[in-house]
């Protein structure tokens, strides 16, 4: 796997775990936590939402779904 792909997958996993650990978070919370652009966060959230791992109950807020996830290191 390319280093950039590996880095992206690790970041997406970290974003998911941050949302899971903190409940409902805003897109801005994620931007501040990870120090990346809102557009990058939005792309990561789109990947998570496509895989039914997060939902946006209201615009700009995110929470995890009840879908079970097996984490690997």
Long-range contacts (C-beta under 8 A, 24 or more apart in sequence): 8-44, 11-36, 11-44, 12-44, 12-47, 12-48, 13-71, 15-41, 15-44, 15-45, 15-48, 16-48, 16-53, 16-54, 16-64, 16-69, 17-71, 19-54, 19-62, 19-63, 19-64, 20-64, 23-63, 24-57, 24-61, 24-62, 24-63, 25-61, 25-62, 25-63, 26-60, 26-61, 26-62, 27-60, 27-61, 27-62, 28-60, 30-62
